[in-house]
């Protein structure tokens, strides 16, 4: 039988605690390393993350180009996320809450957003609950009011039902660019969706369109129209045939006047407080706090 004296026991205890501390340090470094790796996504150029694999390679390239142009022209970050791994819920309101939490966390913890307020938005196509989610951050909260958000979801509903996910993302980009060009509504305010408390939006200098900005907004629309035209040309041109698809006649992009309609959307709602100013319409953005502690706007559309 092996006998251990006090000195041997001390050495064994010291060795045990040394190994335990070493493993603790290695675990901490690995967590920090993964966190740093995750937060580095926002510093790169990639903005399409198709984890559900519902987009073609060419469509991803096309969307990356459009998103880069959108970011440059609007100074808002934009992320497209698809996934089929979110928790499923048969209840629409719960499914939207789940999707918004996924979108918020992906945006916050991966370093997306422009400036100190992390200006931008994320369009999340939740293939688990088959529901579209948009969450906004920074000044995008004020551009994308509740009524404008409903209009965007109405715009993408047909594309999603037709499984045309690329064009749904294009529609979100186009409508958002339109609303940025129109500016923040005069009666805009934020309110907490849980408490109903009204908060003032952060002061932003670009609340009105100057002549230059009006021209720039027209240029944005032209860029998106040309991108759409090119994409349709590539998809419908018939190589080696005398017949060609009439792209010019069948790919016109018409920017319609925004209408605040509630058609088949199922955005999570709370009682919306009245704005104290009472001037005009279109203002008001519900907000919530994400797990990171940041404030976000947004909501979810109808299932597809």
N, C-alpha and C positions, 0 to 999 in steps of 0.2 A: 504494500500500500504506500502511495506517495503521500508524504506529509508536507504541509505548507506552514512555514513560519510566518510571522507578522510581516517580515520584509518581502517575502514572496507575494503575500496577499496585496500589499501596497503596490507592488510593481504591476500585478494583474489588474488592479483597479485603475491605476494610472493609464495603462495601455487601453483598457476598455473605454475610459472617458476620452482619451485621445482619438480613438477610432470614431466614437460617437460625435465628437466635435467636428472631425474631418468630414464625415458624411453630412452633417448639418450645413457646413460651409459649402460643400459641393452642391447640395440641394438648393441652397439660397442662390448660389451663382447661376445654377441652371435656370431657376425661375426668373432671375433678373435678365439672363441672356435671352430667354424666350420673350419676355416683356419688351426688351429693347428691339428684338427682331420684329415683333408685332407692330411696335410704334414706328418702325422705319417704313412701313408701307406708304404712308402719306407723303413721304419725301420723294417717292418715285413717280414715274409718269403713268403707271397703270391705274386705271379707274374702273375697269370692268372686271368683276370677279364672279365668274360663272361656275360656281361650285355645283349647281344642279345640272350642268352640261345641257342646257336647252338652246344655246346659241351656236351657230356655225362659226368657223374660224374667220371667214371673210366678214361676217356680220360684226364680230368682236373688233376686228381692225377698223371697220367702218365707224362703229360707235366710239372707239377710242379717239379717232380723228375729230368727230363731232364734239365730243366732250372737251377735248383740248381747246377747240375753238370757242366753245361755250364759256369755259373758265377764263380764257383770255379776254373775251368781250364783256363778260358780266362781273368779273372779279369774285365769283362764287365758286366754291369747290363743288364737284358733282361726282357721286359714286353710284355705280350700278352693281347691285349684289343679287345673286340668285342662289337659293339653297333649298334643299328638301329635308333638312335635318332639324327644323324648328319643331317644338312640341306641338302636337295636333290638339285642336279643340273644336268640338261641334258647335259651340256657342260663338257667334260672330264677334261679339264684343270682347270676349276673352282671347279669341284668335288674333284680333287686332292688337290687343295689349301685348301679347307674346311677340308678335312681329315687330312692334315698335321697340320693344326692349332689345331684340336681336339687332335691329338696324342702328339704334342709338349706340350700343356697345361696340359694334363693328366700326362705326364712325369715330367714336371717342377714343377707343383704346388702340387704334391703328394710326393715329396722328393725322387725320384728315381735317380740313378746314383752313381758311385763309384769315390771317390776322389774329389779333388778341381775342376776338369773339368767335373764332372758328367758323367764319361765314361759309355757308354751303348747305348741301342737302344730300340725302341718300335715298335712292329709289330701290326698294327691296321687293323682289318678286318671290314671295313665299310659296314654294311649290308643295310644301307639306299641307298647309291650309288652303292653298290655291287662292291667295288673296294678295292684292298689291298694297304696299306700305310706302309712305313717304314721311320722312322726318326731316325737319329743318333745324338749322343752327345759326346763331348770330343774326345778322340783318335779314337773312333769308326767311326768318320767322315773320318779319313784317311785310316782306314782299308777297309771301304765300299765305294770305289770310284764309280763314275758314271757307269763305265763299269761293275763293280762287282754287283752293284745294279740291273742293267738290267738283269744280269745272274741269280740273285736270283729270280726276278719276273718271268723270263722264267721258272725257276725250279718249282715254285708254281702254275703256270697257270692251268695245268691239274687237280691238286688236288682241286683247288677252283671251277673249272667248274664241277667237280664230287661231289661237296659239301663235300669233305673230308677235313674239316678244321683242324683236328688234324694233319694229315700228311702234310698239308701246313705249319703249325708251325714247325713241325719236320724238314722239308726241309730248312726253314729259319735258324734254329739253326745249322743244319749240314753244310750248305754252309758258314755261318758266321764263324763257328769254323775252317773250311778249310782256309778261307781267313786270319784269325788271325794267323794260323800256317804258312801261306806263308809270312806273314809280310807286312809292308807298302811298296808299290812300290817305287823304287828309284826316279822316276820322279814325285812323288806325290806333289800336291799343292792344295790349296783351292781357290775358286773364288766366289764372291758374284753373285747370280743368277740374281739380279736386275741391278747391275751396271757393272758386268763383271770384276770388280777389282780383281786382283790376290793377294792373301795373303799367307804368308808362314805358313805351318803347325807347330804346337808346337813341339819343340824338344822332342822326345821320345827315350829312350835308346833301346827299343826292336824293332829295325828296321830290324834286321837280325836274322835268326834262328841259335842258337847254336846247338851243338850235343844233349844236354839235351832237348832243346825245340823241336827238330825234333822228339825225342822219345816221348815227351809229346804229340805232335800233333797226333802221331800214337795211343797213349793211348786214346785220346779224341775220335778219330774215332771208336776205339774198343768199348768204352762205349756207344756211340750212336747206333752202330750196335747191341750190346747186348740188349739195351733197345728196339729197334725195333723188334728184334727176339722174346723177351719175350711178347711184346704186341700182335704180330701176333699169337703166340702160344696160348695166352689166348682167343683170339677172334675166332680162327678156330678149336680148339680142340673139338672133339665131345664126350661128356661124355656119358657113357653107351653104346657105340657102338664099334664094332671091327674095324671100319674104322676111321682113323685119317688123318687129313689134313697134307700133306707133307710140314711141315714148313721149313725144311732145304732146300728143293728144290725150295720153292716158296717165300722165304723171304730174299734172299740175298741182301745185301746193297752194291752197287757198287759206290765208290767215283770216279767220272769221272774228267778228266782234265777240269778246268774251261775254258769256251769259251765265248768270248764277242760277243754274237749274239743279234741282234735286231729283235725279232719276236713277233709281236702283242702287244708289250708293248707301253704304252702311257705316259711315264714319262714326266713331265713338263720340258721344255727345254728353255734355252736361248742360244745365240751364245756363244760357248765355246771358250775362248781365248787360244792361243797357249802357251805352257809352254816355258819359256825362256831357259831352259836347253836343250830341244829337245832330251833328252835321253830316249830310250825305249818307252814302251807304258803301259797303264793301270792306269796312274796317273790322278788326277783331280777330285775334289769333289765340286759340287755346294753347296753353303750354303745360309741360310736365317736366319733372326732374328725372334724369337718367341715373343709372347706378354710379356713374362717375361724379355726380353732383352738378352736372351742367344742365342748363335749360334748353329744351327742345320744343319745337312746334310739330305739327303734322297729324297724321291719322291714317286710316285705312279705307280702301274702297270695297266694292262688292266682290264676292267670290266669282271665280270663272271656271 
